[in-house]
Amino acid sequence: MARALSQFQCRECASILPKWSGQCPDCKSWNSIEELPAIASPGKPTTTWHGGSTSTKVLTLNEIPGADTPRFSSNIGELDRVLGGGLVQGSVILLGGDPGIGKSTILLQCLTLISQQHNALYVTGEESPQQVSMRAQRLKLPNQHLKLLSSTCVEEIIAQANTNKPAVMVIDSIQTTFTNSLQSAPGSVSQIRESTAMLVRLAKQSNITIFLVGHVTKEGQLAGPRVLEHMVDTVLYFEGDSSTRYRVIRAVKNRFGAVNELGIFAMTDEGLKQVSNPSAIFLSHHEQPVSGSVIMVSREGTRPILVEIQALVTESHAGHPRRISVGLESNRLAMLLAILQRHGGMPLYDQDVFINAVGGVRIAETGADLAVILAILSSYRDRPVSNRLLVFGEVGLSGEIRPVPNGEERLREASKHGFETAIIPKANMPKRNTIKSMKLIPVSHLAETLDAL
Protein backbone atom coordinates (compact mmCIF):
# COMPACT_ATOMS: atom_id res chain seq x y z
CA MET A 1 0.00 0.00 0.00
CA ALA A 2 1.29 3.45 -0.87
CA ARG A 3 2.43 5.40 2.17
CA ALA A 4 0.75 8.77 2.85
CA LEU A 5 3.17 11.66 2.90
CA SER A 6 2.69 15.07 4.48
CA GLN A 7 3.75 18.17 2.61
CA PHE A 8 4.00 21.81 3.58
CA GLN A 9 3.49 24.86 1.40
CA CYS A 10 4.25 28.56 1.79
CA ARG A 11 1.11 30.63 1.21
CA GLU A 12 3.23 33.61 0.10
CA CYS A 13 5.36 32.03 -2.65
CA ALA A 14 3.71 28.54 -2.98
CA SER A 15 6.99 26.70 -2.35
CA ILE A 16 6.65 23.02 -1.38
CA LEU A 17 8.68 21.97 1.69
CA PRO A 18 9.21 18.52 3.25
CA LYS A 19 8.71 19.78 6.82
CA TRP A 20 7.39 22.74 8.72
CA SER A 21 9.61 25.67 9.69
CA GLY A 22 9.00 29.12 11.07
CA GLN A 23 10.50 30.93 8.06
CA CYS A 24 10.20 30.09 4.38
CA PRO A 25 13.70 29.50 2.96
CA ASP A 26 12.71 30.93 -0.46
CA CYS A 27 10.76 34.14 0.20
CA LYS A 28 11.98 34.60 3.83
CA SER A 29 8.43 35.25 5.12
CA TRP A 30 7.60 34.25 8.70
CA ASN A 31 4.74 31.98 9.86
CA SER A 32 3.55 31.35 6.30
CA ILE A 33 4.11 27.57 6.15
CA GLU A 34 0.89 25.53 6.06
CA GLU A 35 0.34 21.79 6.04
CA LEU A 36 -1.22 20.21 2.97
CA PRO A 37 -3.43 17.10 2.97
CA ALA A 38 -1.55 13.84 2.98
CA ILE A 39 -0.96 12.41 -0.49
CA ALA A 40 -0.02 8.97 -1.62
CA SER A 41 3.62 8.36 -2.41
CA PRO A 42 4.56 8.08 -6.08
CA GLY A 43 3.86 4.65 -7.42
CA LYS A 44 1.87 2.97 -10.11
CA PRO A 45 -0.77 5.37 -11.39
CA THR A 46 -4.31 4.33 -10.77
CA THR A 47 -5.61 5.87 -14.00
CA THR A 48 -3.99 6.45 -17.34
CA TRP A 49 -4.71 9.32 -19.68
CA HIS A 50 -4.47 8.35 -23.35
CA GLY A 51 -5.08 11.76 -24.82
CA GLY A 52 -8.60 10.88 -25.92
CA SER A 53 -11.92 12.44 -25.06
CA THR A 54 -12.87 12.85 -21.41
CA SER A 55 -16.25 12.32 -19.76
CA THR A 56 -16.67 16.06 -19.21
CA LYS A 57 -18.59 17.80 -21.98
CA VAL A 58 -18.55 21.48 -22.82
CA LEU A 59 -22.05 22.93 -23.07
CA THR A 60 -23.42 26.27 -24.15
CA LEU A 61 -25.52 28.20 -21.67
CA ASN A 62 -28.81 27.61 -23.50
CA GLU A 63 -28.26 23.82 -23.44
CA ILE A 64 -28.37 23.77 -19.63
CA PRO A 65 -31.96 23.41 -18.43
CA GLY A 66 -33.09 26.05 -15.96
CA ALA A 67 -34.62 24.94 -12.69
CA ASP A 68 -36.14 26.71 -9.74
CA THR A 69 -34.09 26.61 -6.57
CA PRO A 70 -35.85 24.15 -4.22
CA ARG A 71 -36.33 25.68 -0.78
CA PHE A 72 -37.95 24.73 2.48
CA SER A 73 -38.75 26.91 5.46
CA SER A 74 -36.68 27.08 8.64
CA ASN A 75 -39.94 27.91 10.49
CA ILE A 76 -38.34 31.20 11.61
CA GLY A 77 -39.60 34.00 9.39
CA GLU A 78 -36.76 36.47 10.00
CA LEU A 79 -34.15 33.79 9.29
CA ASP A 80 -35.94 32.85 6.06
CA ARG A 81 -35.89 36.52 5.05
CA VAL A 82 -32.12 36.77 5.56
CA LEU A 83 -31.55 33.56 3.60
CA GLY A 84 -33.58 34.85 0.65
CA GLY A 85 -36.81 32.93 1.20
CA GLY A 86 -35.79 29.75 3.01
CA LEU A 87 -33.17 27.02 3.11
CA VAL A 88 -31.75 25.71 -0.17
CA GLN A 89 -30.97 22.01 -0.47
CA GLY A 90 -27.24 21.38 -0.69
CA SER A 91 -26.24 24.87 0.47
CA VAL A 92 -23.59 25.66 3.09
CA ILE A 93 -24.28 28.58 5.45
CA LEU A 94 -21.60 30.15 7.65
CA LEU A 95 -22.88 31.96 10.76
CA GLY A 96 -20.43 34.13 12.70
CA GLY A 97 -20.71 36.40 15.72
CA ASP A 98 -19.30 37.35 19.09
CA PRO A 99 -19.29 34.82 21.94
CA GLY A 100 -22.62 34.64 23.78
CA ILE A 101 -24.59 36.59 21.18
CA GLY A 102 -26.94 33.72 20.34
CA LYS A 103 -25.48 31.65 17.47
CA SER A 104 -26.04 28.25 19.09
CA THR A 105 -29.41 29.35 20.47
CA ILE A 106 -30.91 30.37 17.12
CA LEU A 107 -29.63 27.23 15.38
CA LEU A 108 -30.93 24.95 18.13
CA GLN A 109 -34.32 26.66 17.86
CA CYS A 110 -34.23 26.28 14.08
CA LEU A 111 -33.32 22.59 14.10
CA THR A 112 -35.87 21.59 16.74
CA LEU A 113 -38.59 23.15 14.57
CA ILE A 114 -37.27 21.62 11.34
CA SER A 115 -36.99 18.17 12.97
CA GLN A 116 -40.80 18.08 13.24
CA GLN A 117 -40.98 17.67 9.45
CA HIS A 118 -37.47 16.75 8.25
CA ASN A 119 -34.55 14.68 9.51
CA ALA A 120 -32.12 17.01 11.33
CA LEU A 121 -28.72 16.43 12.96
CA TYR A 122 -26.97 18.75 15.44
CA VAL A 123 -23.21 18.14 15.70
CA THR A 124 -21.68 19.71 18.79
CA GLY A 125 -17.94 20.02 19.22
CA GLU A 126 -17.77 22.70 21.91
CA GLU A 127 -20.49 21.55 24.32
CA SER A 128 -21.42 18.19 25.75
CA PRO A 129 -24.76 16.57 24.77
CA GLN A 130 -25.99 17.25 28.32
CA GLN A 131 -25.37 20.98 27.93
CA VAL A 132 -27.28 21.09 24.64
CA SER A 133 -30.15 19.13 26.20
CA MET A 134 -30.27 21.50 29.19
CA ARG A 135 -30.46 24.51 26.87
CA ALA A 136 -33.32 22.94 24.91
CA GLN A 137 -35.21 22.27 28.14
CA ARG A 138 -34.59 25.81 29.41
CA LEU A 139 -35.91 27.28 26.16
CA LYS A 140 -38.88 24.86 26.21
CA LEU A 141 -38.12 23.53 22.74
CA PRO A 142 -39.68 20.39 21.23
CA ASN A 143 -36.78 17.94 21.40
CA GLN A 144 -38.41 14.60 20.58
CA HIS A 145 -37.09 14.29 17.00
CA LEU A 146 -33.79 16.20 16.93
CA LYS A 147 -30.71 13.96 16.65
CA LEU A 148 -27.51 14.94 18.46
CA LEU A 149 -23.90 13.95 17.75
CA SER A 150 -20.88 14.90 19.83
CA SER A 151 -17.84 14.69 17.54
CA THR A 152 -15.05 16.83 16.12
CA CYS A 153 -13.62 14.42 13.51
CA VAL A 154 -14.81 15.30 10.02
CA GLU A 155 -14.53 11.72 8.76
CA GLU A 156 -16.76 10.50 11.59
CA ILE A 157 -19.26 13.33 11.01
CA ILE A 158 -19.47 12.48 7.30
CA ALA A 159 -19.94 8.77 8.07
CA GLN A 160 -22.79 9.52 10.47
CA ALA A 161 -24.37 11.87 7.93
CA ASN A 162 -24.27 9.21 5.24
CA THR A 163 -25.92 6.78 7.66
CA ASN A 164 -28.64 9.06 9.06
CA LYS A 165 -29.16 11.11 5.84
CA PRO A 166 -30.30 14.37 7.48
CA ALA A 167 -31.90 17.16 5.48
CA VAL A 168 -30.26 19.83 7.68
CA MET A 169 -27.10 19.58 9.75
CA VAL A 170 -25.36 22.03 12.10
CA ILE A 171 -21.61 21.97 12.83
CA ASP A 172 -20.92 23.86 16.09
CA SER A 173 -18.25 24.96 15.47
CA ILE A 174 -16.00 24.65 12.41
CA GLN A 175 -12.96 25.78 14.45
CA THR A 176 -13.16 22.63 16.61
CA THR A 177 -13.27 20.12 13.75
CA PHE A 178 -10.26 18.33 12.33
CA THR A 179 -9.43 15.79 9.64
CA ASN A 180 -7.12 12.80 10.09
CA SER A 181 -5.32 13.61 6.83
CA LEU A 182 -3.56 16.54 8.55
CA GLN A 183 -1.33 16.48 11.59
CA SER A 184 -1.82 20.11 12.61
CA ALA A 185 -3.99 21.09 15.59
CA PRO A 186 -7.74 21.83 15.26
CA GLY A 187 -8.37 25.49 14.55
CA SER A 188 -5.32 25.97 12.37
CA VAL A 189 -5.67 27.45 8.90
CA SER A 190 -5.04 24.18 7.09
CA GLN A 191 -7.45 22.21 9.30
CA ILE A 192 -10.28 24.74 8.89
CA ARG A 193 -9.82 24.93 5.13
CA GLU A 194 -9.67 21.18 4.56
CA SER A 195 -12.52 20.40 6.97
CA THR A 196 -14.74 22.98 5.28
CA ALA A 197 -13.89 21.62 1.83
CA MET A 198 -14.91 18.09 2.89
CA LEU A 199 -18.21 19.32 4.36
CA VAL A 200 -18.96 21.39 1.25
CA ARG A 201 -18.44 18.31 -0.92
CA LEU A 202 -20.78 16.35 1.36
CA ALA A 203 -23.47 19.04 1.06
CA LYS A 204 -23.29 19.18 -2.75
CA GLN A 205 -23.22 15.40 -3.25
CA SER A 206 -25.95 14.53 -0.71
CA ASN A 207 -28.17 17.67 -0.94
CA ILE A 208 -27.72 18.31 2.79
CA THR A 209 -28.13 21.88 4.05
CA ILE A 210 -25.23 22.53 6.44
CA PHE A 211 -24.88 25.36 8.97
CA LEU A 212 -21.31 26.12 10.06
CA VAL A 213 -20.81 28.15 13.24
CA GLY A 214 -17.67 30.30 13.00
CA HIS A 215 -15.67 32.18 15.62
CA VAL A 216 -14.77 35.83 15.10
CA THR A 217 -11.60 37.76 15.87
CA LYS A 218 -11.40 40.82 18.11
CA GLU A 219 -11.87 42.98 14.98
CA GLY A 220 -15.23 41.27 14.35
CA GLN A 221 -14.10 39.30 11.28
CA LEU A 222 -14.54 35.55 10.88
CA ALA A 223 -11.55 33.67 12.25
CA GLY A 224 -9.60 31.42 9.91
CA PRO A 225 -8.57 31.80 6.27
CA ARG A 226 -10.34 34.33 4.09
CA VAL A 227 -10.97 31.55 1.56
CA LEU A 228 -13.47 30.11 4.06
CA GLU A 229 -16.03 32.75 3.08
CA HIS A 230 -15.49 32.00 -0.63
CA MET A 231 -16.10 28.27 -0.19
CA VAL A 232 -19.57 28.57 1.37
CA ASP A 233 -22.79 29.76 -0.28
CA THR A 234 -24.04 32.15 2.40
CA VAL A 235 -22.28 34.17 5.09
CA LEU A 236 -24.36 35.54 7.97
CA TYR A 237 -23.13 37.84 10.74
CA PHE A 238 -24.73 38.23 14.16
CA GLU A 239 -24.57 41.93 15.10
CA GLY A 240 -25.41 43.71 18.32
CA ASP A 241 -24.10 43.90 21.85
CA SER A 242 -24.60 40.78 23.98
CA SER A 243 -25.58 43.08 26.87
CA THR A 244 -28.56 44.49 24.96
CA ARG A 245 -31.84 42.81 24.15
CA TYR A 246 -31.94 43.07 20.37
CA ARG A 247 -29.92 41.06 17.87
CA VAL A 248 -29.48 41.60 14.13
CA ILE A 249 -28.51 38.92 11.60
CA ARG A 250 -27.06 40.42 8.41
CA ALA A 251 -26.32 38.55 5.16
CA VAL A 252 -23.00 39.73 3.70
CA LYS A 253 -22.89 37.01 1.02
CA ASN A 254 -25.76 35.02 -0.43
CA ARG A 255 -25.73 33.08 -3.69
CA PHE A 256 -29.46 32.49 -3.42
CA GLY A 257 -30.78 35.90 -2.31
CA ALA A 258 -30.11 39.56 -1.61
CA VAL A 259 -27.13 40.67 0.45
CA ASN A 260 -27.34 43.14 3.35
CA GLU A 261 -30.72 41.67 4.25
CA LEU A 262 -31.54 42.04 7.94
CA GLY A 263 -33.27 39.74 10.40
CA ILE A 264 -34.29 41.37 13.69
CA PHE A 265 -34.59 39.31 16.89
CA ALA A 266 -35.13 40.01 20.58
CA MET A 267 -33.41 37.88 23.24
CA THR A 268 -35.90 36.60 25.83
CA ASP A 269 -35.99 33.93 28.53
CA GLU A 270 -37.26 31.48 25.92
CA GLY A 271 -34.64 32.22 23.28
CA LEU A 272 -34.63 34.56 20.31
CA LYS A 273 -38.03 35.90 19.25
CA GLN A 274 -38.80 37.59 15.95
CA VAL A 275 -39.47 41.33 15.89
CA SER A 276 -42.55 41.91 13.76
CA ASN A 277 -42.14 45.71 13.52
CA PRO A 278 -38.39 46.43 13.35
CA SER A 279 -38.89 50.17 12.76
CA ALA A 280 -40.31 50.52 16.28
CA ILE A 281 -37.08 49.44 18.02
CA PHE A 282 -34.95 52.02 16.19
CA LEU A 283 -37.12 54.99 17.24
CA SER A 284 -37.04 56.65 20.66
CA HIS A 285 -40.67 57.93 20.57
CA HIS A 286 -40.04 61.21 22.37
CA GLU A 287 -43.22 62.81 23.71
CA GLN A 288 -41.92 66.21 22.63
CA PRO A 289 -39.45 67.03 19.82
CA VAL A 290 -35.85 67.21 21.04
CA SER A 291 -32.86 68.87 19.46
CA GLY A 292 -30.36 66.69 17.62
CA SER A 293 -32.88 63.99 16.66
CA VAL A 294 -33.90 63.32 13.02
CA ILE A 295 -35.78 60.33 11.56
CA MET A 296 -34.65 58.72 8.29
CA VAL A 297 -35.59 55.62 6.28
CA SER A 298 -32.76 53.19 5.67
CA ARG A 299 -33.16 50.40 3.15
CA GLU A 300 -31.52 47.17 4.30
CA GLY A 301 -31.78 44.45 1.69
CA THR A 302 -35.38 44.41 0.45
CA ARG A 303 -36.96 46.10 3.49
CA PRO A 304 -37.13 49.82 4.42
CA ILE A 305 -36.58 50.50 8.14
CA LEU A 306 -37.14 53.73 10.06
CA VAL A 307 -34.04 54.75 12.01
CA GLU A 308 -33.48 57.67 14.38
CA ILE A 309 -30.21 59.58 13.95
CA GLN A 310 -29.06 61.42 17.06
CA ALA A 311 -26.37 64.10 17.20
CA LEU A 312 -24.72 65.96 20.05
CA VAL A 313 -22.59 69.03 19.34
CA THR A 314 -20.77 70.61 22.26
CA GLU A 315 -17.88 73.00 22.68
CA SER A 316 -14.50 71.33 22.69
CA HIS A 317 -11.91 72.13 25.35
CA ALA A 318 -9.18 69.97 23.82
CA GLY A 319 -6.69 70.79 21.12
CA HIS A 320 -8.31 68.38 18.65
CA PRO A 321 -12.13 68.21 18.63
CA ARG A 322 -13.54 64.70 18.76
CA ARG A 323 -15.55 63.16 15.91
CA ILE A 324 -17.23 59.98 17.14
CA SER A 325 -19.91 58.04 15.27
CA VAL A 326 -21.68 54.85 16.36
CA GLY A 327 -23.43 52.89 13.62
CA LEU A 328 -22.16 55.21 10.85
CA GLU A 329 -18.83 55.50 9.05
CA SER A 330 -16.50 57.94 10.80
CA ASN A 331 -14.78 59.06 7.58
CA ARG A 332 -18.12 60.03 6.07
CA LEU A 333 -18.92 62.07 9.18
CA ALA A 334 -15.76 64.11 8.69
CA MET A 335 -16.73 64.72 5.05
CA LEU A 336 -20.26 65.84 5.99
CA LEU A 337 -18.88 68.28 8.57
CA ALA A 338 -16.69 69.83 5.86
CA ILE A 339 -19.72 70.13 3.53
CA LEU A 340 -21.77 71.74 6.30
CA GLN A 341 -19.03 74.27 6.99
CA ARG A 342 -18.46 75.13 3.32
CA HIS A 343 -22.04 75.19 1.98
CA GLY A 344 -24.01 75.71 5.19
CA GLY A 345 -21.87 78.35 6.86
CA MET A 346 -21.55 76.36 10.11
CA PRO A 347 -17.94 76.41 11.43
CA LEU A 348 -17.59 73.37 13.69
CA TYR A 349 -13.80 73.27 13.96
CA ASP A 350 -14.00 73.99 17.71
CA GLN A 351 -16.92 71.64 18.49
CA ASP A 352 -17.04 67.99 19.57
CA VAL A 353 -19.50 66.05 17.38
CA PHE A 354 -21.08 62.74 18.42
CA ILE A 355 -23.38 60.75 16.10
CA ASN A 356 -25.45 57.69 17.06
CA ALA A 357 -27.86 55.41 15.20
CA VAL A 358 -30.48 54.39 17.78
CA GLY A 359 -30.96 50.70 18.49
CA GLY A 360 -27.46 49.53 17.59
CA VAL A 361 -28.17 49.26 13.86
CA ARG A 362 -25.27 49.81 11.47
CA ILE A 363 -26.04 52.02 8.45
CA ALA A 364 -23.72 51.62 5.47
CA GLU A 365 -25.72 53.45 2.77
CA THR A 366 -25.32 57.08 1.75
CA GLY A 367 -29.02 57.87 2.18
CA ALA A 368 -28.33 58.92 5.77
CA ASP A 369 -26.19 61.92 4.76
CA LEU A 370 -28.96 64.51 4.87
CA ALA A 371 -30.34 63.21 8.17
CA VAL A 372 -26.88 63.37 9.78
CA ILE A 373 -26.36 66.97 8.63
CA LEU A 374 -29.77 68.12 9.90
CA ALA A 375 -29.26 66.33 13.24
CA ILE A 376 -25.91 68.10 13.69
CA LEU A 377 -27.47 71.45 12.76
CA SER A 378 -30.40 70.89 15.15
CA SER A 379 -28.06 70.11 18.05
CA TYR A 380 -25.70 72.99 17.24
CA ARG A 381 -28.56 75.54 17.14
CA ASP A 382 -30.45 73.77 19.95
CA ARG A 383 -33.62 73.90 17.88
CA PRO A 384 -35.75 70.73 17.82
CA VAL A 385 -36.93 69.18 14.56
CA SER A 386 -40.50 67.88 14.37
CA ASN A 387 -40.78 64.20 15.23
CA ARG A 388 -43.29 63.88 12.37
CA LEU A 389 -40.62 64.93 9.84
CA LEU A 390 -38.79 62.38 7.66
CA VAL A 391 -35.49 63.02 5.89
CA PHE A 392 -33.31 61.02 3.49
CA GLY A 393 -30.87 61.81 0.70
CA GLU A 394 -27.20 61.70 -0.28
CA VAL A 395 -25.16 64.91 -0.05
CA GLY A 396 -22.42 65.56 -2.61
CA LEU A 397 -19.22 67.51 -2.05
CA SER A 398 -20.62 70.51 -3.92
CA GLY A 399 -23.67 70.57 -1.64
CA GLU A 400 -26.11 68.99 -4.10
CA ILE A 401 -28.74 66.55 -2.79
CA ARG A 402 -28.50 63.33 -4.78
CA PRO A 403 -31.26 60.70 -5.07
CA VAL A 404 -31.22 57.32 -3.33
CA PRO A 405 -32.64 54.01 -4.58
CA ASN A 406 -36.26 52.98 -3.90
CA GLY A 407 -37.39 56.39 -2.69
CA GLU A 408 -41.12 55.69 -3.12
CA GLU A 409 -40.93 52.53 -1.01
CA ARG A 410 -39.27 54.53 1.77
CA LEU A 411 -42.05 57.09 1.67
CA ARG A 412 -44.73 54.40 1.88
CA GLU A 413 -43.04 52.89 4.94
CA ALA A 414 -42.97 56.32 6.63
CA SER A 415 -46.61 56.93 5.73
CA LYS A 416 -47.60 53.73 7.53
CA HIS A 417 -46.07 55.12 10.74
CA GLY A 418 -47.95 58.42 10.56
CA PHE A 419 -45.26 60.82 9.30
CA GLU A 420 -46.68 64.05 7.92
CA THR A 421 -43.76 65.78 6.14
CA ALA A 422 -40.75 64.50 4.21
CA ILE A 423 -37.69 66.35 2.89
CA ILE A 424 -36.43 64.28 -0.03
CA PRO A 425 -34.12 64.69 -3.05
CA LYS A 426 -35.83 66.33 -6.00
CA ALA A 427 -35.02 63.33 -8.22
CA ASN A 428 -36.87 61.03 -5.78
CA MET A 429 -40.13 62.97 -6.12
CA PRO A 430 -42.82 60.51 -7.28
CA LYS A 431 -44.21 61.17 -10.74
CA ARG A 432 -47.66 60.45 -9.40
CA ASN A 433 -48.38 61.64 -5.88
CA THR A 434 -49.78 58.37 -4.59
CA ILE A 435 -48.93 59.27 -0.98
CA LYS A 436 -51.65 61.78 -0.14
CA SER A 437 -51.11 61.69 3.64
CA MET A 438 -47.63 63.26 3.50
CA LYS A 439 -46.39 66.67 2.43
CA LEU A 440 -43.31 66.16 0.24
CA ILE A 441 -40.63 68.88 0.06
CA PRO A 442 -38.19 68.23 -2.81
CA VAL A 443 -34.73 69.82 -2.50
CA SER A 444 -31.74 69.84 -4.84
CA HIS A 445 -29.12 71.68 -2.76
CA LEU A 446 -28.15 71.92 0.90
CA ALA A 447 -29.10 75.61 0.98
CA GLU A 448 -32.68 74.73 -0.06
CA THR A 449 -32.86 72.19 2.73
CA LEU A 450 -31.84 74.75 5.35
CA ASP A 451 -34.42 77.19 3.98
CA ALA A 452 -37.10 74.48 4.14
CA LEU A 453 -36.38 73.91 7.82
N, C-alpha and C positions, 0 to 999 in steps of 0.2 A: 504494500500500500504506500502511496506517495506520502511523504512527510510534509505536514503543514509548516510553512515558514512565516515568520513575522518580518515585516518590513516597516521602515519609517521614512517619512517624506517631509521635506521642508515646505511649509505653506507659502513661503516668500519666493523661493526660486525653483520649487518642485524637484529638488534633488532627492534621489533615493539613497538611503543609508541603511547599513546592516543592523545598527543598534542606535538607541536613543542617546542624545548628548544635549547639553545645555545650549551649545552654540553650533550653528551650521558651519561646517568647514568651508563651504563654497561662497555663500553670500555674507557670512559673519554675523547673521542676525541671531538674537537671543530668544530662547523659549519659543521657537517656531517649529520644532520637530514634533510631528504627530505620528501616531501608530496607524498603520493601514491594516485592513482585514487580512487574516492569514490566508496564504495562497498555497496551492499544491506545488511541490518541487518539480522542476522540469523532468519530464519523462515522456512516455509514449503519448502522443496526443489522442484525446478521446474522439475528436471529430477531424475530418480532413476536408479542406476546401479545394475543389477541383477547378475553380474558375468558372463554373456554370452559373445558371440562374439560381437565385435564392428563393425562399418561401415568402419573403416580403415583397409586396407588390405596390408600385407607385400608383396612386389614384389622383384624379382631379377632384376639386372640391365639390362639384355638382354630382359626382358619382357616389358620394358618401351620403347615405340617407339621414335626414334630420329626425331627431326624436326629442320629445319633451323630457325635461329633467324630472325623473320620478322623485317625489318628496313625500315625507310623512311628518306629522306634527310632533313636536316635543311636549305638547300639552301645556306649554308656558308661552303665552302670546307674545310677550316682549322678547323672549329668546328667539321665537320664530321670526319676528320682525327683523332682528339683527342679522339672522342667518339668510334673509332674503325670501322668507315664505315657508320655512321648515327645513328639516334635515334631508340631505341628499344621500342616497345610497352610494356607498363606496367613497365618501368624502372623508377627509382628515381635517379636524378642527383643533387649532391650538389656542388654549385659553390661558392668558397670563395675568398676573396681578400681584399686589403686595401681600405679604403674609397676613392671614386673618381677615381678609377682605370679603371672603365668601365664595371662593372658587369651588372647593369641595362641597360646600352646602348646596349651591345651585345645581351642580351636576348630580348630587345624590337625589335631590328633589326631582330632577328631570328623569333620571333612570327609574326611580320607583314608580313614576307615572307611566313611563313608556312600557315598563315590564307588565302592566295590566293587559297590554295588547300584543307586544312583541317580546321576543327573547332578548334579554339585556344582561350584560356582564360588567361588573365593577371590579377593576383590578387595583388593589391598593398596595403601594410600596412604601409609604411613609407611616401609615397607621396600621394597627392590628385590626383583625376582623371584629374584635370586641368593641373597639373604639368607634368603628363605623356603625355597628349595631346600636350602640348607645346614642349616637347622634340621630339615627333614624327614629329611635323611640322618643327622644327629647323633642324632635320636630313633629312627632305624631304622623309619620309617613307610612303608607301601606307597603309593608316589607315582605309580603307573602311570596312574591314571585321573583324578586331580584336576586340574581346569583352573584356571589362574592368570591374573589380569588385574591389571596395574599401571595404575591410573587414579584420578583424584580428581574428575573431572567427572561429575556425576550424569546428565546427558543421555547421555554416552557409556556409562556403566555400564548405564543402562536399555536402550540400543540393543543392547549386547552380551547382556544378559539375554534380550531378546526374540528374539535370533538363536539363542543356545545353549539357551534354555529349561531352566535348571537347576531341580532340585527344592529345593535348599538353596543359599543364597548368604551369604557373610560379607563385611561391609564393615568394614575395619580401617584407619582408624577414622572415625567419623562427623564428628569435628572437622576432618578434613583435606579433606572433600568440599566442593564448591561447585557452584552452578548459574549458568549464564550469564545468567539473568534478573535477577540482582542484581549490583551493582557493588562491594559490600563484600567485605572480605577473608575467606578461609576461616577458620572458627572463630568468626566473629561470631554474635551471637544470631540475626539474620535469616537468615544462611546455614544455620545448623544447623537452624532450624525449617523452612525451605522445603525443604531437602534431605531431611529426614526425612519430610515430608509427601509428597514425590514417591515416595520408596521405599515408604512405606506403601501408597500407591495402587497401585504396581506389585505388591506382595505380594497385595493383595486381588483385583486383576483377574486375575493370572496364577497364583494359588495357589502362590506361591513362599515358602518359609520363609526369612526373612532374619534373620541375626544382625548386630546393630550393636555395635561395640566403642566404649565411651565413656570419656573421660578423667574423672578426679575432681579436685576441688579439694583444698586442704590440709586442709579440714574433713572430707573423706571423702565429700562429696556429689558427684553427677554434675555435671560442668561443663556450662554452657549453660542455656537457658531451662527453667524448671520444667515448662512445657507439654510438653517432650520426653518425660517419663515418662507423661503422659496419652495421648500419641499412640500409644504402642506397646502391645502386648498383655501382655508379660511383662518385668519388670525383675529382673535378677539382680545381686547384689553379690558380689565376691570379697573375703573377709575373711581376716585372718591377716597375720602379719609375714613379709615377703619373706626375712628372715634365718632363719626357722624352716622346718622340714620340712613341716608340715601346712598345708593350705589348706582353707577352708570356702566353699562357694557357697551363698548364702542367697537365696531368692525373696521379694522385698518386695512384688511385685505379680504376679498371675497370673490372667488371665481364664479359664484352662482347668485350674486346679488349686488346691491349697491354698497359702496364703502362709506365710512363715516356715519353709518346708521347707528342710532342710539336705542338702547333698551334701559328703561328706568325702573329701579327696584327700591323697595324700602325694607330694611332689616328689622325683623320683629322676633318675638320669642318663638315663633313657629317657622322660622326661616325667612327667606326672601319672598316678599309679596310684590306683585306687579302694581305699578302706579298708573291708574287709568287716565288721569289728567296731569301730565308732566308739567304743563305750563304753570300750574298752581304752586309747585314747590320752588320755582325760580322767581317768584314774586313775593315781596314783603307785605303787601296789602296794608299800607299806611292809612290810617283814618284820615289824616290831613296830608296834603302835599308837603314834601320836605325837599330842601335844597340838596343838589348833588345826586338826585335819583331820576333816571330816565329809563323808559321801557322800550325795548326793541324786539323784533322778531328774528330769531336765528333759524336758519334752515339746516337741520342735521339729517343727512341722508334724504329720505323722502317725506320727512315730517317737519312742519314749522313749529317752533317752540318759542313761547314768550319768555324773555329773560330780562331781569332788571340789572342795569348797569349803575353802579354807585361810584361816586368820585368824592374825594376829600382833598381840598387845596388849602394849605396853611403856610404861614410865613416860615421860611427856613432860617435857622440860626447857625447853620454849619457852612463851611466853605463851599461845599458841593451839594446842591439841593438833591433830595432823593426822588427817584422815579420808580415806583413799585407798582406792579400790576399782578393781580391774581386772576387766573382764568383767561387772560389776554396776553398777546405777545408784547414783551417789553420794548423791543426795537420799534414796533409800530406805534407804541405810545410816545416815544421820543419824536417820531416823525410827525404825529398829529399835534404835539405841542408846538413844533416849529411852524406848522401850517397855521395854527391858531394865532401865533404871534405875528406872522407875516401878513395874513389875509384877514385876521379878525381884530388886530390891534390890541392883543392881550399879552403884555410882557410877563412871562412866568419864570424868568431866569432866577428869581429869588424866592420861589415858592416850592414847597414839597408837594408832590402830586401822588396820590394813592388811588388806584383803580381796582374795583372788585366786581366780579360777575357772581351774583347771588346764587346760592345753592350748590356751589362747587363745580358748576359746569365749566367746561373749557371751550372757548369760542375761537375757532381758527379762521373763519371767513372774514372778508373785508366789509361785510354789510354792517358791522358794528361801529365803523369809523364815526359816522355822524352822531350816533348816540353817545359815544365816548366824549366827543368834543362838547356836546351840549351839556353833559353831566359835569364836565370840568368847568364850563362857563357858569353853570348854575351854582356850583359850590363856591367859585371864586367871587361871584357877585352876591352870594347868599340870597338868591331869589329862587323860590321853589318853582318847579315845572309841574303842570297839571298831571295828576296820576291817571287821567283819561286820555293822555296824549301818547301817540306811538311814533317812533322815529326809526328809520333805517336808511342806509345809503353808504356808498363808498366815497371817500374824499380824496381827490387827486392833489398832487403837489402844487398845482396852480390854483387850488381852491375850488375847482369844479366838483359838482356832486354827480358821481357816476352811478348808473343803474346797477342793480343786483339781480341775480336770477330768481325766477318764480315770485315776482313781486305781488301778483294778484292773489296767489295762494296765501302769502303772508297777511295780506289785508283781510282775507276771509277769516283767517284764524283769529286776528285781533277783533274783528266784528263779533265773533261768537262770545268773546269775553267782555263785551260792552264798551269798547273804546269808541270815543266820539270824534277824535281828530287825529290825523296822521300827516306828518311831514315826510314826503317821499321824493326820490329823484324824479325829475320831469319825464325822463324816458320810461319810468315805471308807471306812469299814469295810464289807467285802463282806457282802452278805446271806447268801450261802453261802460258807463258808470253803473255797474251791477250792484255795487255796495252802497245802497241808499242811506244806511244808518250812520255812515261816517263822512265827515268833512275832510276832503283830501286837499292838501296844500303842496303843489309841485314846486320844487326849487331846482335851480341849475348851478348855483354858486353859493359859497359859504356866506357871503354878504346877504343874499336873499334869505337864507335860513335865519340869520340873526335878526333881520327885519321882521320876519314872520313871528318870531318869539315875542 
